[in-house]
């Protein structure tokens, strides 16, 4: 349960007192800080933390997390965020979370501050050649991290001769340096434990990562690995690394605000800290769906006991209603971005202008849809945190 009746009553009061009367994204700062503390407590000694910016797309939010964790590392996923962070936080070391077309890198160097620290992610020999050509064209030096396929099978270098040859090409280059590996493995958390599937996926990922390290000189001396970025994990899997024997940093973002997609056994001790609040514009007795009044003896199919209709201000978000309890999106009526129809049992206590609370299913796309984030401190809306401009 994401919160008690008392909790949502406090949220409701805080929104009203703040004069908020439209759909709003809320972050509970106390829960956020609790999640940060929980996250920190699970990191083994020596494990670095890289904040996933796309999952926490707000400069004040990122600054808050940096302050609480002491990290200067971020993972970014598009040109707009890359540039905004480079200008606003010039001390941050950014690693691309996915390979970018070389045209994006060219645009970055056209607009970025001269001291921006970026590691470019490379997934194929062909892309490496493109980036080396760009470095020569612009007379810049590039830091390169190889993406490796550790079982997700979404691209990246396999642990074979192709990655060794790519590494040797970088070793011979005076325009770029090999600075590490990135192996992302969210599929492990979704693997059932039955038949040992999760353990098999973990073993495969580790063996593949270690093989890639050997093929790229990461294990030639202990000191070598210390100064390289050996990145793995994400919010779903960061708890699978009890030491730094394989990787020296993990990436995570969503776990700190915990959308519903992260309600997993590995993340049970993290709290939901983000909500969408949408005013109930209309609360109607009965459930009517257009067209059924012409079908004698037919009624729309609804959950048993539902006899009340609520239309919210806005809707069709990647989110699930959580308060009042037992509200259900009416799929028969269809989703609406203007006025979303939900149904409820007769006993649900809600009036027009009361807020309906939703939990996002993810953060990265949803957080950008509501303007400034309303920061709840347990009693009131204490701050508003602007978000990045919408970007893919």
Sine and cosine of phi, psi and omega as CSV:
sin_phi,cos_phi,sin_psi,cos_psi,sin_omega,cos_omega
0.00,0.00,0.83,-0.56,-0.09,-1.00
-0.95,0.32,-0.24,0.97,0.00,-1.00
0.03,-1.00,0.35,-0.94,-0.01,-1.00
-1.00,0.04,0.20,-0.98,0.11,-0.99
-0.82,0.58,-0.63,0.78,0.01,-1.00
-0.90,0.43,-0.64,0.77,0.00,-1.00
-0.88,0.47,-0.76,0.65,-0.04,-1.00
-0.95,0.32,-0.46,0.89,0.11,-0.99
-0.91,0.42,-0.64,0.77,0.05,-1.00
-0.91,0.42,-0.67,0.74,0.05,-1.00
-0.87,0.49,-0.70,0.71,0.01,-1.00
-0.85,0.53,-0.75,0.66,-0.01,-1.00
-0.89,0.46,-0.67,0.74,-0.01,-1.00
-0.88,0.47,-0.65,0.76,0.00,-1.00
-0.91,0.40,-0.70,0.72,0.00,-1.00
-0.89,0.45,-0.72,0.69,-0.02,-1.00
-0.91,0.42,-0.46,0.89,0.04,-1.00
-0.99,0.13,-0.07,1.00,0.01,-1.00
0.96,0.28,0.39,0.92,-0.01,-1.00
-1.00,0.09,0.78,-0.62,-0.08,-1.00
-0.64,-0.77,0.46,0.89,0.04,-1.00
-0.58,-0.82,0.22,-0.98,-0.01,-1.00
-0.83,0.56,0.74,-0.67,-0.14,-0.99
-0.62,-0.79,0.64,-0.77,0.10,-0.99
-1.00,-0.01,0.80,-0.61,-0.03,-1.00
-0.92,-0.39,0.66,-0.75,0.24,-0.97
-0.88,-0.47,0.80,-0.61,0.09,-1.00
-0.99,0.11,0.95,-0.31,-0.12,-0.99
-0.92,0.40,-0.58,0.81,0.03,-1.00
-0.91,0.42,-0.67,0.75,0.04,-1.00
-0.93,0.36,-0.63,0.78,0.07,-1.00
-0.83,0.55,-0.74,0.67,-0.01,-1.00
-0.91,0.42,-0.59,0.81,0.07,-1.00
-0.89,0.46,-0.67,0.75,0.03,-1.00
-0.91,0.42,-0.62,0.79,0.04,-1.00
-0.89,0.45,-0.69,0.72,0.02,-1.00
-0.89,0.45,-0.66,0.75,0.04,-1.00
-0.89,0.46,-0.71,0.70,0.02,-1.00
-0.86,0.51,-0.76,0.65,0.00,-1.00
-0.86,0.51,-0.61,0.80,-0.05,-1.00
-0.92,0.38,-0.40,0.91,-0.02,-1.00
-1.00,0.02,-0.23,0.97,-0.03,-1.00
-0.97,0.25,0.77,-0.64,0.05,-1.00
-0.94,0.34,0.33,-0.94,0.03,-1.00
-0.83,0.56,0.77,-0.64,0.04,-1.00
1.00,0.03,-0.12,0.99,-0.02,-1.00
-0.99,0.16,0.84,-0.55,0.05,-1.00
-0.98,0.18,0.36,-0.93,0.01,-1.00
-0.83,-0.56,0.77,-0.63,0.07,-1.00
-0.90,-0.44,0.86,-0.51,-0.03,-1.00
-0.97,0.24,0.76,-0.65,0.05,-1.00
-1.00,0.06,0.97,-0.24,-0.15,-0.99
-0.92,0.39,-0.56,0.83,-0.06,-1.00
-0.91,0.42,-0.43,0.90,-0.02,-1.00
-1.00,0.07,-0.21,0.98,-0.05,-1.00
-0.69,-0.72,0.87,0.49,-0.30,-0.95
-0.99,0.14,0.92,0.40,0.00,-1.00
-0.43,-0.90,0.79,-0.61,-0.02,-1.00
-0.87,0.49,-0.70,0.71,0.04,-1.00
-0.90,0.44,-0.58,0.81,0.05,-1.00
-0.90,0.43,-0.71,0.70,0.03,-1.00
-0.89,0.45,-0.64,0.77,0.02,-1.00
-0.90,0.44,-0.65,0.76,0.02,-1.00
-0.87,0.49,-0.70,0.71,-0.03,-1.00
-0.94,0.35,-0.63,0.78,0.07,-1.00
-0.85,0.52,-0.70,0.71,-0.02,-1.00
-0.88,0.47,-0.65,0.76,-0.06,-1.00
-0.97,0.22,-0.44,0.90,-0.08,-1.00
-0.96,-0.28,-0.34,0.94,-0.01,-1.00
0.96,0.27,0.31,0.95,-0.04,-1.00
-1.00,-0.05,0.49,-0.87,0.12,-0.99
-0.88,-0.47,0.36,0.93,-0.05,-1.00
-0.92,-0.39,0.68,-0.73,0.10,-1.00
-0.67,-0.74,0.43,-0.90,0.11,-0.99
-0.91,-0.40,0.82,-0.57,-0.02,-1.00
-0.85,-0.52,0.34,-0.94,-0.22,-0.98
-0.76,-0.65,-0.03,1.00,0.10,-1.00
-0.46,-0.89,0.20,-0.98,-0.12,-0.99
-0.91,0.41,-0.66,0.75,-0.05,-1.00
-0.87,0.50,-0.76,0.65,0.01,-1.00
-0.92,0.38,-0.61,0.79,0.02,-1.00
-0.84,0.55,-0.73,0.69,-0.03,-1.00
-0.95,0.33,-0.68,0.73,-0.04,-1.00
-0.89,0.46,-0.69,0.73,0.02,-1.00
-0.93,0.37,-0.63,0.78,0.01,-1.00
-0.87,0.50,-0.61,0.79,0.00,-1.00
-0.98,0.19,-0.64,0.77,-0.09,-1.00
-0.99,0.15,-0.50,0.86,-0.06,-1.00
-0.73,-0.69,0.96,0.29,-0.12,-0.99
-0.90,0.43,-0.28,0.96,0.02,-1.00
-1.00,0.09,-0.13,0.99,-0.04,-1.00
-0.97,0.23,0.66,-0.75,0.08,-1.00
-0.99,-0.15,0.92,-0.40,-0.09,-1.00
-0.98,-0.19,0.69,-0.73,0.12,-0.99
-0.89,-0.46,0.77,-0.63,0.07,-1.00
-0.92,0.39,0.69,-0.72,0.00,-1.00
-1.00,-0.01,-0.14,0.99,0.11,-0.99
-0.48,-0.88,0.43,-0.90,0.01,-1.00
-0.92,0.40,0.65,-0.76,-0.01,-1.00
-0.94,-0.34,0.56,-0.83,0.15,-0.99
-0.81,0.59,0.59,-0.81,-0.07,-1.00
-0.87,0.50,-0.42,0.91,0.05,-1.00
-0.89,0.46,-0.53,0.85,0.05,-1.00
-0.92,0.39,-0.65,0.76,0.04,-1.00
-0.90,0.43,-0.64,0.77,0.04,-1.00
-0.88,0.48,-0.70,0.72,0.02,-1.00
-0.90,0.43,-0.60,0.80,0.02,-1.00
-0.86,0.51,-0.75,0.66,-0.05,-1.00
-0.94,0.34,-0.31,0.95,0.08,-1.00
-0.96,0.27,-0.50,0.86,-0.14,-0.99
-0.88,-0.47,-0.16,0.99,-0.13,-0.99
-0.99,0.13,0.42,-0.91,0.15,-0.99
-0.91,0.42,0.48,-0.88,-0.14,-0.99
-0.91,0.40,-0.39,0.92,-0.06,-1.00
-0.99,-0.17,0.24,0.97,-0.02,-1.00
-0.89,0.46,0.73,-0.69,-0.02,-1.00
-0.97,-0.24,0.94,-0.34,-0.07,-1.00
-0.74,-0.67,0.69,-0.72,0.17,-0.99
-0.95,-0.32,0.85,-0.52,-0.04,-1.00
-1.00,0.01,0.71,-0.71,-0.03,-1.00
-1.00,-0.02,0.78,-0.62,-0.04,-1.00
-0.85,-0.52,0.75,-0.67,-0.11,-0.99
-0.90,-0.44,-0.22,0.98,-0.04,-1.00
-0.58,-0.82,0.38,-0.92,0.10,-0.99
-0.86,0.51,-0.59,0.81,-0.02,-1.00
-0.90,0.43,-0.68,0.73,0.01,-1.00
-0.93,0.37,-0.59,0.81,0.05,-1.00
-0.86,0.51,-0.69,0.72,0.02,-1.00
-0.88,0.48,-0.64,0.77,0.02,-1.00
-0.88,0.47,-0.69,0.72,-0.03,-1.00
-0.94,0.34,-0.59,0.80,0.07,-1.00
-0.91,0.42,-0.60,0.80,0.06,-1.00
-0.91,0.41,-0.62,0.78,0.04,-1.00
-0.90,0.43,-0.68,0.73,0.01,-1.00
-0.85,0.52,-0.67,0.74,0.02,-1.00
-0.92,0.39,-0.66,0.75,-0.01,-1.00
-0.88,0.47,-0.68,0.73,-0.09,-1.00
-1.00,-0.08,-0.10,0.99,-0.07,-1.00
0.83,0.56,0.75,0.66,0.07,-1.00
-0.86,-0.50,0.33,-0.94,0.08,-1.00
-0.96,-0.28,0.77,-0.64,-0.08,-1.00
-0.95,-0.31,0.66,-0.75,0.19,-0.98
-0.99,-0.10,0.81,-0.58,-0.14,-0.99
-0.88,-0.47,0.73,-0.68,0.15,-0.99
-0.88,-0.47,0.70,-0.71,0.03,-1.00
-1.00,-0.01,0.76,-0.65,0.19,-0.98
-0.99,0.17,0.75,-0.66,0.03,-1.00
-0.87,-0.49,0.55,-0.84,0.02,-1.00
-1.00,0.02,0.96,-0.28,-0.02,-1.00
-0.97,-0.24,0.35,0.94,0.08,-1.00
0.78,-0.62,-0.25,0.97,0.05,-1.00
-0.95,0.32,-0.49,0.87,0.03,-1.00
0.86,0.50,0.71,0.70,0.06,-1.00
-0.91,-0.42,0.48,0.88,-0.02,-1.00
0.99,-0.15,-0.01,-1.00,-0.09,-1.00
0.97,-0.24,0.25,-0.97,0.00,-1.00
-0.94,0.35,0.68,-0.73,0.25,-0.97
-0.97,0.23,0.31,-0.95,0.04,-1.00
-0.99,0.12,0.97,0.26,-0.02,-1.00
-0.57,-0.82,-0.26,-0.97,-0.10,-1.00
-0.88,0.48,-0.44,0.90,-0.04,-1.00
-0.90,0.43,-0.60,0.80,0.00,-1.00
-0.97,0.24,-0.55,0.84,0.07,-1.00
-0.89,0.45,-0.70,0.71,-0.01,-1.00
-0.90,0.43,-0.63,0.78,0.04,-1.00
-0.90,0.44,-0.68,0.74,0.03,-1.00
-0.89,0.45,-0.69,0.73,0.01,-1.00
-0.89,0.46,-0.57,0.82,0.04,-1.00
-0.90,0.43,-0.65,0.76,0.04,-1.00
-0.93,0.37,-0.64,0.77,0.01,-1.00
-0.87,0.49,-0.52,0.86,-0.02,-1.00
-1.00,0.04,-0.13,0.99,-0.10,-1.00
-1.00,0.02,0.56,-0.83,0.15,-0.99
-0.97,-0.26,0.18,0.98,-0.01,-1.00
-0.91,-0.41,-0.14,0.99,-0.03,-1.00
-0.42,-0.91,0.43,-0.90,0.01,-1.00
-0.80,-0.60,0.60,-0.80,0.16,-0.99
-0.97,0.24,0.84,-0.54,-0.05,-1.00
-0.82,-0.57,0.17,0.98,0.13,-0.99
0.54,-0.84,-0.19,-0.98,-0.06,-1.00
-0.75,-0.67,0.46,-0.89,0.12,-0.99
-0.70,-0.72,0.85,-0.53,0.04,-1.00
-0.80,-0.60,0.94,-0.33,-0.08,-1.00
-0.99,-0.14,0.72,-0.70,-0.17,-0.99
-0.62,-0.79,0.78,0.63,-0.03,-1.00
-0.91,0.40,-0.32,0.95,-0.01,-1.00
-0.89,0.46,-0.43,0.90,-0.06,-1.00
-0.88,0.48,-0.68,0.73,-0.04,-1.00
-0.91,0.41,-0.41,0.91,-0.01,-1.00
-1.00,0.02,-0.15,0.99,0.01,-1.00
-0.96,0.27,0.73,-0.69,0.08,-1.00
-0.93,0.37,0.50,-0.87,0.06,-1.00
-0.97,0.26,-0.31,0.95,0.01,-1.00
-0.85,0.52,0.64,-0.76,-0.01,-1.00
0.89,0.46,0.27,0.96,0.04,-1.00
0.94,0.34,0.37,0.93,-0.09,-1.00
-0.90,0.43,-0.65,0.76,-0.01,-1.00
-0.91,0.42,-0.68,0.74,0.00,-1.00
-0.90,0.43,-0.62,0.79,0.03,-1.00
-0.90,0.43,-0.66,0.75,0.02,-1.00
-0.91,0.41,-0.64,0.77,0.03,-1.00
-0.90,0.44,-0.69,0.72,-0.01,-1.00
-0.89,0.45,-0.70,0.72,0.01,-1.00
-0.88,0.48,-0.70,0.71,-0.02,-1.00
-0.88,0.47,-0.71,0.71,-0.01,-1.00
-0.90,0.43,-0.72,0.70,-0.02,-1.00
-0.89,0.45,-0.63,0.77,0.01,-1.00
-0.92,0.40,-0.69,0.72,0.00,-1.00
-0.88,0.47,-0.72,0.69,-0.01,-1.00
-0.89,0.45,-0.62,0.79,0.04,-1.00
-0.90,0.44,-0.66,0.75,0.02,-1.00
-0.90,0.43,-0.61,0.79,0.06,-1.00
-0.88,0.47,-0.69,0.72,0.01,-1.00
-0.89,0.45,-0.63,0.77,-0.05,-1.00
-0.96,0.29,-0.27,0.96,-0.04,-1.00
-0.90,-0.44,0.31,0.95,0.10,-0.99
0.97,0.26,0.19,0.98,-0.05,-1.00
-0.94,0.34,-0.35,0.94,-0.09,-1.00
-0.94,-0.34,0.19,0.98,-0.04,-1.00
-0.91,0.41,-0.64,0.77,0.10,-0.99
-0.66,-0.75,0.50,-0.87,0.04,-1.00
-0.84,0.54,-0.57,0.82,-0.05,-1.00
-0.92,0.39,-0.51,0.86,-0.06,-1.00
-0.85,0.52,-0.73,0.69,-0.04,-1.00
-0.92,0.38,-0.45,0.89,-0.04,-1.00
-0.90,0.44,-0.57,0.82,-0.11,-0.99
-0.99,-0.15,0.07,1.00,0.07,-1.00
-0.98,-0.18,0.39,-0.92,0.14,-0.99
-1.00,0.02,0.93,-0.36,0.05,-1.00
-0.91,-0.42,1.00,0.03,-0.20,-0.98
-0.99,-0.16,0.63,-0.77,0.10,-1.00
-0.47,-0.88,-0.02,-1.00,0.13,-0.99
0.94,0.34,0.02,-1.00,0.07,-1.00
-0.28,-0.96,-0.08,-1.00,-0.01,-1.00
-0.81,0.59,-0.67,0.74,-0.06,-1.00
-0.92,0.40,-0.38,0.93,-0.20,-0.98
-0.80,-0.60,0.08,1.00,-0.12,-0.99
-0.87,0.49,-0.42,0.91,-0.05,-1.00
-0.98,0.22,-0.07,1.00,-0.03,-1.00
-0.99,0.11,0.05,1.00,-0.11,-0.99
-0.88,-0.48,1.00,-0.05,-0.05,-1.00
-0.98,0.17,-0.11,0.99,0.00,-1.00
-0.43,-0.90,-0.04,-1.00,-0.06,-1.00
-0.95,-0.32,0.41,0.91,-0.06,-1.00
-0.93,0.37,-0.50,0.87,0.00,-1.00
-0.99,-0.16,-0.77,0.64,-0.07,-1.00
-0.78,-0.63,0.37,-0.93,-0.01,-1.00
-0.92,-0.40,0.09,1.00,0.12,-0.99
-0.41,-0.91,0.46,-0.89,0.10,-1.00
-0.85,-0.53,0.48,-0.88,0.08,-1.00
-0.95,-0.31,0.61,-0.79,0.07,-1.00
-0.28,-0.96,0.47,-0.88,0.06,-1.00
-0.49,-0.87,-0.84,0.54,-0.12,-0.99
-0.86,0.51,-0.55,0.84,-0.06,-1.00
-0.87,0.50,-0.41,0.91,-0.03,-1.00
-0.97,0.24,-0.36,0.93,0.07,-1.00
-0.91,-0.41,-0.23,0.97,0.14,-0.99
0.73,0.68,0.95,0.30,0.23,-0.97
-0.91,0.41,0.16,-0.99,-0.13,-0.99
-0.92,0.40,-0.44,0.90,0.04,-1.00
-0.89,0.46,-0.22,0.97,-0.04,-1.00
-0.95,-0.33,0.34,0.94,0.13,-0.99
-0.99,0.15,0.98,0.21,-0.06,-1.00
-0.83,-0.55,0.24,-0.97,-0.01,-1.00
-0.89,0.45,-0.53,0.85,-0.01,-1.00
-0.95,0.30,-0.31,0.95,-0.10,-1.00
-0.88,-0.47,0.41,0.91,-0.09,-1.00
-0.87,0.49,-0.50,0.86,-0.08,-1.00
-1.00,0.00,0.16,0.99,0.17,-0.99
-0.99,-0.10,0.51,-0.86,-0.09,-1.00
-0.96,-0.26,0.59,-0.81,0.18,-0.98
-0.88,0.48,0.84,-0.54,-0.01,-1.00
-0.83,-0.56,0.15,0.99,0.04,-1.00
-0.75,-0.66,0.66,-0.75,-0.03,-1.00
-0.60,-0.80,0.44,-0.90,0.22,-0.97
-0.97,-0.25,0.77,-0.63,0.08,-1.00
-0.94,-0.34,0.82,-0.57,-0.01,-1.00
-0.78,-0.62,0.80,-0.60,0.04,-1.00
-0.88,0.47,0.63,-0.77,0.16,-0.99
-0.99,0.15,0.94,-0.33,-0.02,-1.00
-0.97,0.26,-0.61,0.79,-0.09,-1.00
-0.67,-0.75,0.72,-0.69,0.10,-1.00
-0.81,-0.58,0.92,-0.40,-0.15,-0.99
-0.87,-0.50,0.62,-0.79,0.15,-0.99
-0.97,0.24,0.64,-0.77,-0.01,-1.00
1.00,0.08,0.22,-0.98,0.01,-1.00
-0.78,-0.63,0.92,-0.40,-0.01,-1.00
-0.85,-0.52,0.75,-0.66,0.07,-1.00
-0.85,-0.53,0.77,-0.64,-0.06,-1.00
-0.80,0.61,0.72,-0.69,0.03,-1.00
0.98,-0.22,-0.48,0.88,-0.04,-1.00
-0.96,0.28,-0.33,0.95,0.05,-1.00
-0.94,0.33,-0.19,0.98,0.06,-1.00
-0.99,-0.15,-0.02,1.00,-0.03,-1.00
-0.93,-0.37,1.00,-0.08,-0.09,-1.00
-0.88,0.48,0.78,-0.62,0.05,-1.00
0.99,0.13,0.02,1.00,0.00,-1.00
-0.95,-0.30,0.65,-0.76,0.08,-1.00
-0.78,-0.62,0.54,-0.84,0.05,-1.00
-0.90,0.44,0.58,-0.82,0.02,-1.00
-0.96,0.26,0.82,-0.58,-0.03,-1.00
-0.71,-0.70,0.34,-0.94,0.10,-0.99
-0.85,0.53,0.56,-0.83,-0.04,-1.00
-0.85,0.52,0.73,-0.68,0.05,-1.00
1.00,0.04,-0.09,1.00,0.00,-1.00
-0.99,0.15,0.79,-0.62,-0.03,-1.00
-0.54,-0.84,0.40,0.92,0.00,-1.00
-0.67,-0.74,0.59,-0.81,-0.04,-1.00
-0.88,-0.48,0.70,-0.71,0.06,-1.00
-0.82,-0.57,0.75,-0.67,0.13,-0.99
-0.93,-0.36,0.86,-0.51,-0.03,-1.00
-1.00,-0.06,0.37,-0.93,0.14,-0.99
-0.95,0.31,0.95,-0.30,-0.05,-1.00
0.99,0.17,-0.02,-1.00,-0.01,-1.00
0.34,-0.94,-0.27,-0.96,0.01,-1.00
0.89,0.46,0.49,0.87,0.07,-1.00
-1.00,0.10,0.29,-0.96,0.17,-0.99
-0.98,0.21,0.99,0.16,-0.14,-0.99
-0.31,-0.95,0.34,-0.94,-0.01,-1.00
-0.82,-0.58,0.72,-0.70,0.02,-1.00
-0.92,0.39,0.70,-0.72,-0.01,-1.00
-0.81,-0.59,-0.31,0.95,0.02,-1.00
-0.46,-0.89,0.72,-0.70,-0.08,1.00
-0.84,0.55,0.40,-0.91,-0.01,-1.00
-0.91,0.41,0.43,-0.90,0.11,-0.99
0.96,0.29,0.14,0.99,0.14,-0.99
-0.95,0.32,0.60,-0.80,-0.04,-1.00
-0.71,-0.70,0.73,-0.68,0.12,-0.99
-0.91,0.42,0.74,-0.67,-0.05,-1.00
-1.00,0.08,1.00,-0.09,-0.02,-1.00
-0.95,0.31,-0.40,0.92,0.04,-1.00
-0.90,0.44,-0.68,0.74,0.02,-1.00
-0.95,0.30,-0.56,0.83,-0.04,-1.00
0.98,-0.22,0.50,-0.87,0.00,-1.00
-0.97,0.22,0.48,-0.88,-0.01,-1.00
-0.64,-0.77,0.70,-0.71,0.09,-1.00
-0.99,0.12,-0.14,0.99,-0.02,-1.00
-0.99,-0.14,-0.85,0.53,0.05,-1.00
-0.66,-0.75,0.97,-0.25,-0.05,-1.00
-0.99,0.16,0.75,-0.66,0.03,-1.00
-1.00,-0.03,0.80,-0.60,0.12,-0.99
-0.82,-0.58,0.39,-0.92,0.08,-1.00
-0.86,-0.51,0.37,-0.93,-0.06,-1.00
-0.50,-0.87,0.38,-0.92,0.13,-0.99
-0.91,0.41,0.36,-0.93,-0.05,-1.00
-0.83,0.56,-0.59,0.81,-0.12,-0.99
-0.98,0.20,-0.06,1.00,-0.01,-1.00
-0.93,0.37,0.79,-0.61,-0.08,-1.00
-1.00,-0.05,0.99,-0.17,0.02,-1.00
-0.50,-0.87,0.62,-0.78,0.00,-1.00
-0.81,-0.59,0.34,-0.94,0.08,-1.00
-0.81,0.59,0.65,-0.76,-0.02,-1.00
0.99,0.13,-0.20,0.98,0.20,-0.98
-0.91,0.42,0.36,-0.93,0.01,-1.00
-1.00,-0.06,0.64,-0.77,0.23,-0.97
-0.98,-0.18,0.71,-0.70,-0.05,-1.00
-0.95,-0.32,0.71,-0.71,0.01,-1.00
-0.86,-0.51,0.47,-0.88,0.24,-0.97
-0.97,-0.24,0.79,-0.61,0.10,-1.00
-0.87,0.50,0.53,-0.85,0.12,-0.99
-0.99,0.14,-0.44,0.90,0.11,-0.99
-0.56,-0.83,0.19,-0.98,-0.02,-1.00
-0.96,-0.28,-0.56,0.83,-0.25,-0.97
-0.87,0.49,-0.65,0.76,0.03,-1.00
-1.00,-0.01,-0.60,0.80,-0.14,-0.99
-0.93,0.36,-0.64,0.77,-0.11,-0.99
-0.89,0.45,-0.36,0.93,-0.06,-1.00
-1.00,0.07,0.01,1.00,-0.17,-0.99
-0.99,-0.12,-0.04,1.00,-0.20,-0.98
-0.81,-0.59,0.16,0.99,-0.09,-1.00
0.96,0.28,-0.46,-0.89,-0.08,-1.00
-0.86,0.50,0.67,-0.74,0.05,-1.00
-0.96,0.28,0.71,-0.71,0.10,-0.99
-1.00,0.03,0.86,-0.50,-0.07,-1.00
-0.99,-0.14,0.91,-0.42,-0.03,-1.00
-1.00,-0.09,0.80,-0.60,-0.04,-1.00
-0.98,-0.20,0.24,0.97,-0.04,-1.00
0.97,-0.24,-0.33,0.94,0.01,-1.00
-0.74,-0.67,-0.61,0.79,-0.12,-0.99
-0.55,-0.83,0.20,-0.98,0.17,-0.99
-0.99,0.16,0.96,-0.27,-0.17,-0.99
-1.00,0.00,-0.46,0.89,-0.05,-1.00
-0.52,-0.86,0.28,-0.96,0.21,-0.98
-0.83,-0.56,0.81,-0.59,-0.04,-1.00
-0.95,-0.31,0.90,-0.43,0.05,-1.00
-0.91,0.41,0.49,-0.87,0.02,-1.00
-0.96,-0.28,0.22,-0.98,0.11,-0.99
-0.89,0.45,0.37,-0.93,0.14,-0.99
-0.92,0.40,0.48,-0.88,-0.04,-1.00
-0.86,0.50,0.73,-0.69,0.03,-1.00
-0.42,-0.91,0.40,-0.92,-0.05,-1.00
-0.98,0.20,0.00,0.00,0.00,0.00
